[in-house]
Amino acid sequence: MTSATHEAAPAVAVRARVSRDSLWLASGYAATAGSGFVFWLLAAVWIPQSQLGIEASVLAAVMAASALASNGPGSALVVMLPLGGPAARETLRRALTATAAIALVAGVIAGVLVAVLLPSMLPPVVTVGVVAACSVAWALFNVQAQALAGASDARGTLIVNGSANVLKLGLLALLAFGVPAAPLILVLDTIAPAIAMTTLSLTMLVPRALRRDDRRSGSVRGWDDDLARAFRRFSLQNAVAVGIVMCAGLSLSFLVTTLASPSEGAIFAIAFQFSVALDLVGVAVATALARSAVGAFSHTAELAHGYALRVSLAVGALGAAAAIATPLMFLLLGRGYPPLYGMAVVGILATASALRPGYDVWSALSRARHRVRPVLVGNALWVLALSGLVLLLVPRWGALGASIAVACAALVLTLIGVVGLRRAHPHRSALLPSKGAPA
């Protein structure tokens, strides 16, 4: 048998595994994005625009705090749960504990900002408490999805996300018609199903996936000082490198409402759902590549550029379709939602999403090798560019200014991603150990 055949077999297996995991993760994310899109459409029909803008801003604050808390420990789960055995279970326990603690602190800060900057029917202390509690709940919901991915049960994300979103749509109708004057309808409607599905996932689906991994790998590796240091450093670096970026992106609705107006915040919140859905396509592929790169970096790196290009093309096509459909959707929503204005906002956000996949894929490969510092630099440049452009453009142009800021900042990520993928050549990476210490 030739050496080429020996090389081809693992490469084919890696490609099949990445494609399979990407499909299941994308299906789960698609369920979230699709139902989320319907959710916001129904909310726009049932809730007055100014109230919707305020509620969307509160929910954005919760999501931002949760992303900051969950991304570091959650990313550690994706690359460390494949170790299997007692080490995997200790990693999960520490990730959940760290996520809850960080989310509580971040949630309190977000709650204070909401109480100070946004009008509310609730006393300030109650507002802070609700935002903090919801931040913890949503952060744990994020982590359980990453735990399923790390434990090789990507299809479990479809079960969890799909069920949570079906419950969310039903609860929205119940609250909107039953208690329309209730405060924070969108927040409570989003968090209550997440709590139920997080409980199911962490008590049944994740433990089952870990047991299945143990039977397959036979790993008996225990927790040790090296793993503890790697977990702390990897979690911290990812929280800073990636969590802050997600926090900045998810807080945009809040910023549009406070810097422009609640009506502009409502328009941006609806348009941003297209961007979120499109971004999740790249996230699914990047997560699958990160999972694969832990044990087969060279073969995974060979596939990275092709996957990034295909995702960009797919996202571009989907984004164009979304922009074309936006005027009809905004006409159905009625006055206050200008069709062509909405089309421009969605189209620009879709362009930004089509520019991101190369960077997302490179970032995933880097983090899988615990090389987080380059990602930290790239994300810091993105945050600086986005923040400056938002402060400059949003007060003048509202939701349109925010979308332009997102697209311009995405150009920075595109350049970094192109350079990074070229440097992630398998022959360059072969000199590095498969599970090297964090950078």
C-alpha positions in Angstrom: 0.0 0.0 0.0 1.4 3.4 -0.9 2.1 6.2 1.4 -0.4 8.3 -0.5 -3.1 5.9 0.5 -2.0 6.0 4.1 -2.3 9.8 4.0 -5.6 9.8 2.2 -7.5 7.6 4.6 -7.1 9.8 7.7 -7.8 12.9 5.6 -11.1 11.4 4.3 -12.0 10.5 7.9 -11.3 14.0 9.1 -13.3 15.5 6.3 -16.3 13.2 7.0 -16.2 14.0 10.7 -15.9 17.7 10.2 -18.8 17.7 7.7 -21.0 15.5 10.0 -20.4 17.7 13.0 -20.8 20.9 11.0 -24.2 19.6 9.7 -25.5 18.8 13.2 -24.2 22.0 14.7 -25.5 24.0 11.9 -28.9 22.3 12.2 -29.0 23.2 15.9 -28.0 26.7 15.2 -30.5 27.0 12.3 -33.2 25.9 14.6 -32.2 28.7 17.0 -31.8 31.3 14.3 -35.0 30.3 12.4 -37.2 30.3 15.5 -35.4 33.5 16.7 -36.3 35.2 13.5 -40.0 34.2 13.8 -39.8 35.2 17.4 -38.7 38.8 16.6 -41.3 39.1 13.8 -44.1 38.1 16.1 -42.7 40.4 18.8 -42.7 43.3 16.4 -46.3 42.6 15.5 -47.5 42.2 19.1 -45.4 44.7 20.9 -45.3 48.5 20.3 -42.0 49.6 18.5 -40.7 51.8 21.3 -41.3 49.1 23.9 -39.8 46.5 21.6 -36.6 48.6 21.3 -36.3 48.9 25.1 -37.0 45.2 25.6 -34.5 44.2 22.9 -31.9 46.4 24.6 -32.4 44.7 27.9 -32.1 41.3 26.2 -29.0 42.4 24.4 -27.4 43.3 27.8 -28.2 39.9 29.1 -26.8 38.2 26.0 -23.6 40.3 26.1 -23.0 39.5 29.8 -23.6 35.8 29.1 -21.3 35.7 26.1 -18.5 37.3 28.1 -19.0 34.7 30.9 -19.5 31.5 28.8 -17.0 31.8 26.0 -13.8 31.2 27.9 -14.9 28.1 29.9 -17.1 26.9 27.0 -14.2 27.0 24.5 -12.1 25.0 27.0 -14.8 22.3 26.9 -14.6 22.0 23.1 -10.9 21.2 23.2 -10.5 19.5 26.6 -13.6 17.2 26.9 -12.1 15.0 24.1 -9.5 14.0 26.8 -12.2 11.7 28.3 -12.2 10.0 31.7 -12.1 11.8 35.0 -10.3 14.7 33.4 -13.3 15.5 31.2 -15.8 15.5 34.1 -13.6 17.7 36.2 -13.2 20.1 33.2 -17.0 20.2 32.9 -17.5 20.9 36.6 -15.0 23.7 36.6 -16.4 25.2 33.4 -19.9 25.3 34.9 -18.7 26.9 38.1 -16.5 29.5 36.5 -19.3 30.4 34.0 -21.9 30.9 36.7 -19.6 33.0 38.8 -18.4 35.3 35.9 -22.0 35.6 34.6 -23.2 36.8 38.0 -20.6 39.5 38.1 -21.1 40.5 34.5 -24.9 40.4 34.9 -24.8 42.7 37.9 -22.8 45.2 35.8 -25.2 44.8 32.9 -28.2 45.2 35.2 -26.8 48.5 36.6 -26.3 49.8 33.1 -29.9 48.8 32.2 -31.3 50.4 35.3 -29.5 53.7 34.7 -29.7 54.1 31.0 -33.1 52.6 30.0 -36.6 53.3 31.3 -38.2 50.5 33.3 -41.4 49.7 35.1 -39.4 47.8 37.7 -37.5 49.2 40.7 -33.7 49.5 39.9 -32.7 46.8 42.4 -35.2 44.4 40.9 -34.0 45.2 37.4 -30.4 44.5 38.4 -31.4 41.2 40.1 -33.4 40.0 37.1 -30.7 40.9 34.6 -28.0 39.2 36.7 -30.1 36.0 37.2 -31.0 35.8 33.5 -27.3 36.3 32.5 -26.3 33.3 34.6 -29.1 31.2 33.1 -28.3 32.1 29.5 -24.5 31.6 30.1 -25.1 28.1 31.3 -27.3 27.5 28.3 -24.4 28.5 26.1 -22.0 26.3 27.9 -24.1 23.2 27.7 -24.1 23.5 23.9 -20.3 23.7 23.8 -20.2 20.7 26.2 -22.3 18.7 23.8 -19.9 19.6 20.9 -16.8 18.7 23.0 -18.4 15.4 24.0 -19.0 14.4 20.3 -22.8 14.8 20.5 -23.3 17.7 18.1 -26.7 16.3 17.2 -27.8 17.0 20.8 -27.6 20.7 20.1 -30.4 20.3 17.6 -32.6 18.6 20.3 -31.8 21.2 22.9 -32.0 24.3 20.7 -35.0 23.2 18.7 -37.0 22.3 21.9 -36.1 25.6 23.6 -37.2 27.6 20.7 -40.5 25.9 20.2 -41.2 26.6 23.9 -40.1 30.2 23.4 -42.5 30.8 20.6 -45.4 29.3 22.6 -44.6 31.3 25.7 -44.3 34.5 23.7 -47.9 34.1 22.4 -49.1 33.3 26.0 -47.4 36.3 27.5 -48.2 38.8 24.7 -51.9 38.0 24.8 -52.3 37.0 28.4 -50.2 39.6 30.2 -49.3 42.2 27.6 -48.4 44.8 30.2 -45.9 42.6 32.0 -42.4 44.0 32.0 -39.5 42.3 30.3 -41.7 39.9 28.3 -38.9 39.2 25.8 -36.3 38.5 28.4 -38.5 36.1 30.5 -39.8 34.4 27.4 -36.2 33.7 26.2 -34.7 32.6 29.5 -37.5 30.3 30.9 -37.2 27.7 28.1 -33.4 27.9 28.3 -33.4 27.0 31.9 -35.6 23.9 31.2 -33.4 22.7 28.4 -30.1 23.4 30.2 -31.3 21.2 33.0 -32.2 18.4 30.6 -28.8 18.7 28.8 -26.6 18.8 31.8 -28.4 16.0 33.7 -29.0 13.6 30.8 -27.5 14.4 27.4 -24.0 15.6 28.4 -23.4 12.7 30.9 -24.6 10.2 28.3 -22.2 11.6 25.7 -19.3 11.5 28.1 -20.0 7.9 29.0 -20.1 7.0 25.3 -16.8 8.8 24.7 -15.3 6.8 27.6 -16.3 3.5 26.1 -14.9 4.5 22.8 -11.6 5.9 23.9 -11.0 3.9 27.1 -9.3 7.0 28.6 -8.6 7.0 32.3 -6.7 10.3 32.5 -7.2 12.1 35.7 -7.1 15.8 36.6 -3.7 17.1 37.3 -1.8 20.4 37.8 -0.9 20.7 34.1 -4.5 20.4 33.1 -5.6 22.8 35.8 -3.1 25.5 34.5 -4.1 24.9 30.9 -7.8 25.2 31.8 -7.3 28.5 33.7 -5.1 30.1 31.1 -7.1 28.9 28.1 -10.4 30.0 29.7 -9.0 33.4 30.6 -7.4 34.0 27.3 -10.6 32.9 25.4 -12.8 35.0 27.6 -10.7 38.1 26.8 -10.0 37.1 23.1 -13.4 35.9 22.1 -15.8 36.7 24.9 -15.3 40.4 24.7 -15.8 40.3 20.9 -19.1 38.5 21.3 -20.1 40.9 24.1 -19.4 43.9 21.9 -21.4 42.4 19.0 -24.4 41.4 21.1 -24.6 44.7 22.9 -25.2 46.6 19.6 -29.0 46.7 20.0 -28.5 48.3 23.5 -26.1 50.9 22.0 -28.4 51.8 19.1 -31.3 52.3 21.5 -29.2 54.5 23.9 -27.3 56.4 21.3 -30.1 56.9 18.8 -33.7 55.9 19.8 -35.8 53.0 20.9 -37.4 52.9 17.4 -34.0 52.6 15.8 -33.1 50.0 18.3 -36.2 47.9 17.4 -35.3 48.1 13.6 -31.7 47.1 14.3 -32.8 44.2 16.7 -34.9 42.7 13.9 -32.3 43.2 11.2 -29.6 41.8 13.4 -31.4 38.5 13.6 -30.4 37.9 10.0 -26.8 38.6 10.9 -26.9 36.3 13.8 -28.3 33.5 11.7 -25.7 33.9 9.0 -22.8 34.1 11.5 -23.9 30.8 13.1 -23.2 29.0 9.8 -19.5 29.9 10.2 -19.6 29.2 13.9 -20.8 25.7 13.3 -18.0 24.9 10.8 -15.4 26.6 13.0 -16.5 24.6 16.1 -16.4 21.3 14.2 -12.9 22.2 12.9 -11.7 23.0 16.4 -13.0 19.7 17.7 -11.3 17.8 14.9 -8.0 19.8 15.1 -7.4 18.6 18.7 -6.4 15.1 17.4 -5.7 15.7 13.7 -4.4 19.2 13.2 -2.5 18.7 10.0 -5.4 17.1 8.1 -7.9 19.7 9.5 -5.7 22.6 8.6 -5.6 21.3 5.0 -9.4 21.5 4.9 -9.7 24.9 6.6 -9.3 27.2 3.6 -11.8 25.3 1.5 -14.3 25.3 4.2 -13.9 29.0 4.8 -14.4 29.8 1.2 -17.5 27.6 0.8 -19.0 29.1 4.0 -18.4 32.6 2.7 -20.1 31.9 -0.6 -23.1 30.2 1.1 -23.5 33.0 3.6 -23.3 35.6 0.8 -26.0 33.8 -1.1 -28.2 33.5 1.9 -27.6 37.1 2.8 -28.6 38.4 -0.6 -31.8 36.4 -0.3 -32.5 37.9 3.1 -31.9 41.4 1.9 -34.3 40.9 -1.0 -37.0 39.5 1.3 -36.6 42.3 3.9 -38.9 45.0 2.2 -41.9 42.6 2.2 -41.3 41.7 5.8 -41.1 45.3 6.9 -44.2 46.2 4.9 -46.0 43.5 6.9 -44.8 45.0 10.2 -46.4 48.4 9.3 -45.5 52.0 10.0 -42.3 52.6 11.8 -40.4 49.9 9.8 -39.3 51.6 6.5 -38.9 48.7 3.9 -35.9 50.1 1.9 -34.2 51.3 5.1 -34.6 47.8 6.5 -33.3 46.3 3.3 -30.1 48.5 3.5 -29.5 47.6 7.1 -29.9 43.8 6.5 -27.9 43.9 3.3 -24.9 45.6 4.9 -25.0 43.3 7.9 -25.2 40.3 5.6 -22.1 41.6 3.8 -20.3 41.7 7.1 -21.3 38.1 7.8 -20.0 36.9 4.5 -16.6 38.5 5.3 -16.2 36.7 8.7 -15.8 32.9 8.0 -12.1 33.0 7.1 -11.3 34.7 10.4 -13.7 32.4 12.4 -12.0 29.3 10.9 -8.5 30.5 11.6 -9.5 31.6 15.1 -10.9 28.1 15.8 -7.7 26.4 14.6 -5.6 28.7 16.7 -7.6 28.2 19.9 -7.7 24.4 19.4 -3.9 24.5 19.6 -4.1 26.8 22.7 -2.5 29.6 20.6 -4.9 32.4 21.8 -2.7 35.4 21.8 -2.9 36.0 18.0 -6.7 35.8 18.3 -6.6 38.2 21.2 -4.8 40.8 19.1 -7.1 40.4 16.1 -10.2 40.6 18.2 -8.9 43.7 20.1 -8.4 45.4 16.7 -12.0 44.5 15.8 -13.4 45.8 19.0 -11.5 49.1 18.7 -12.6 49.6 15.1 -16.2 48.7 15.9 -16.4 50.9 19.1 -15.0 53.9 17.4 -17.3 53.6 14.3 -20.4 52.9 16.5 -19.8 56.1 18.5 -19.2 58.0 15.3 -22.1 56.7 13.1 -24.9 55.6 15.3 -25.9 59.0 16.8 -26.3 60.3 13.3 -27.6 57.3 11.3 -29.0 55.0 13.9 -29.4 51.3 12.8 -27.9 52.1 9.4 -24.8 53.6 11.0 -24.5 50.5 13.3 -24.6 48.1 10.3 -22.0 50.2 8.4 -19.8 50.0 11.5 -20.1 46.2 11.7 -19.2 45.8 8.0 -16.2 48.1 8.2 -14.9 46.3 11.3 -15.4 43.0 9.5 -12.9 44.0 6.9 -10.2 44.0 9.6 -11.1 40.4 10.5 -11.0 39.4 6.8 -7.5 40.6 6.4 -6.3 38.8 9.6 -8.2 35.6 8.6 -6.6 35.5 5.1 -3.1 35.9 6.5 -3.8 33.5 9.4 -5.1 30.7 7.2 -2.0 31.0 5.0 0.2 30.6 8.0 -1.8 27.7 9.3 -0.1 25.4 6.8 0.1 21.8 8.1 3.9 21.6 7.4 4.4 24.7 9.6 2.2 23.3 12.3 3.7 19.8 12.3 6.5 21.0 14.4 4.1 21.9 17.2 2.8 19.3 19.7 -0.8 18.2 19.3 -1.8 19.4 22.8 0.8 22.0 23.5 0.7 24.4 26.4 -1.3 27.5 26.0 0.5 30.4 24.4 
